Amino acid sequence: MLRSLLLICFAVIPACNSFAAERPNILFIAVDDLRPELGCYGSPIAKTPHLDALASDGLLFNRAYCQQAICRPSRASLMTGARPDSTGLYHNYVSLRELQPNILTLPEHFIANGYDAAYCGKIFHQGDTDEGRSWNRNPPKSVPGVQRPRGPYALPENNKMKADNMKIMLAKYGEAARRGLAAGPAYEKADVPDTAYVDGYNTRLAIETLKEMTQEESKPFFLAMGYKLPHLNWCAPSKYWDMYQAEEIPMASETDAPENGATMGLHASFELRTRAGIPKTGPISPELARTLKHAYLASVSYVDAQIGLLVSALEEAGIRDNTVIVVWGDHGWHLGDMGVWGKATNYEIATRVPLMIWAPKMKARGVTTDALVELVDIYPTLCELADLPIPEHAEGKSFVPLMSDPNQSWKEAAFSQYPNPALREWAANPLSRGMRETWFGPLIQEVESRIIQQQGDRWDRELFEEHLMGYTMRTDRYRLVVWIDHRKPNAEPIDIELFDHEVDPSETVNIAADRPELVAKLLKQWRAGWEAVQ
C-alpha cells in the first residue's frame, strides 16, 4: 500500500527498553554488496575473524532481507524505516529528499533526542548524504600522519587506465560515458598499507571521530561507518589476497537460470562488464571467474580487518560495554550464481543480507536466529534499544525481543522488490538512448529477445521498461515472485515464480505452474502486504 510520507511524523508509540539504564552509544556499520559469505555464516573459505568474533558474542540473523537489491533504494529504506513503495525511490538517479523532503531519518531522530551523529564512508548512497539534517557534526578533516588516497586504485597505472578510458569513451559516446561506461580494472592486488584504499583510510577517520566524541563526554553518539568494499572495484592489499589459495576457492554450484523462470528475473551483468578486462558479451571464463571471486573474498577480509580496528577502538576508549554495534549489508551479490554477476535480482542470492547485532545486557549471545527479519526493522530496533519513541511512519518491526528469545515465533514473511532486472539492472533505471548506442545495445537486444519469446503478446516496451515491478515475498518455506504492472497493483500478474526452499534452496526450478492452489494462497498473503505479518 502506498503511503504519503511528506510530513515528519511526530506522533509516536511508546518504546520500552529493558536493556540500558542510560542511553547507549550506537556504532552503525554498513558494508556495500556484502553477501553472507562469512565464516560465521558457514563459509568454508572466507577469512573473517573479527566479524565472526562479534557474531560469537552477539546475535546473528540467518534470514535477513533487504527491501530492494540495489544501493540507493535499499539504503533509503533502511535509513528512513520506510519501504520503497512508500519512499517512491526505486532507482539510483533520484535523491531521497527530492521525493521525501521532510521524512525523519534514523540519525536525524537520534539527534532530536540528544545524540551527536556523524558518519564516515558510505551510509546513504552518493547524493543522499543529507548533510546538516541527518548529521550534526563532521569527522576530522584528516588523519594525522596518514595520506588520503588519491584515487580508487593504489597503482598509478590503474588510475591512469581509468582516466584514459574516460577520455576515449567521452569522445565516442559523450555524457553517456559518465554513467559507468569508462572504468579501470575490476580488481587490484597491491603491496600497500590498508590506508592506501579508501576503506582503510575512512576507518582511521572514524576512529579519530570516535576519540573526539568520547573525549567530550557530553552526549551519547551515533557513529556510522560505511564500507565501499566489496562493491566493485575489488581492490585490496596483497596480504588479504594471500589469505586464499585460488585453487581452493569454491565456485558457484548452480550457474543456470531457474528452470521455467521468468526471463525478466536475471540480467546481463552490466555492472561487471563495464570494467576493463571483462568481456562485453558472452560468458565469463572459469579462470576469470575464479580470479574475480578471489578478489571479492580478499575485499571482504580487508573490510573485516578494518571492522576489527573499529571495535578495538571502542574497547580502548572504555565504552564498548555501553555501545550497541550493528553490522549490515545493503544487499547480496551473485558471484556467478544463476549465471550472473551482480546484485539487482529478486532472488535469494541478491535479497538476503548479513546482519548481526551486539548490545549491552542482551540475553541471547553467540547464537543465531532463523526468524525472518528485514533491513527496515533496524530503525525501530535501534529506537527501542536507545529508549527513543518509534515514529509512526516506521514500517519495520523491532527485533529487540529476538535478542532475548531468538527462537520465538516471528514474522511470517519478508518483502523485497526490483523493477525488471533484465532491462533495469543498471542503477535500476531504464537504459538511456545514448547507452543503448554503446556496447550495452547488443546485450540488451539479446535480453529483450528472450523476454519477447517467453511473454509473447504481453510484451510492450513501455510496460516492461518503465512499469513492470517484480515483488518478492520470502516465507519460512517459499519464495514467491510476482511480476506486475506497478500502475495496476490489483491487476492479474504478468508472470509468477515460486520456489520451494525445503527441497530447492538454490531456487533452481520455478514450480508455480505445478502448484496453482499454493500460488493462490501465497498471492493472497502477498496482497495483504507487510502490515499483515508484523
Disulfide bonds with the S-S distance in Angstrom:
none
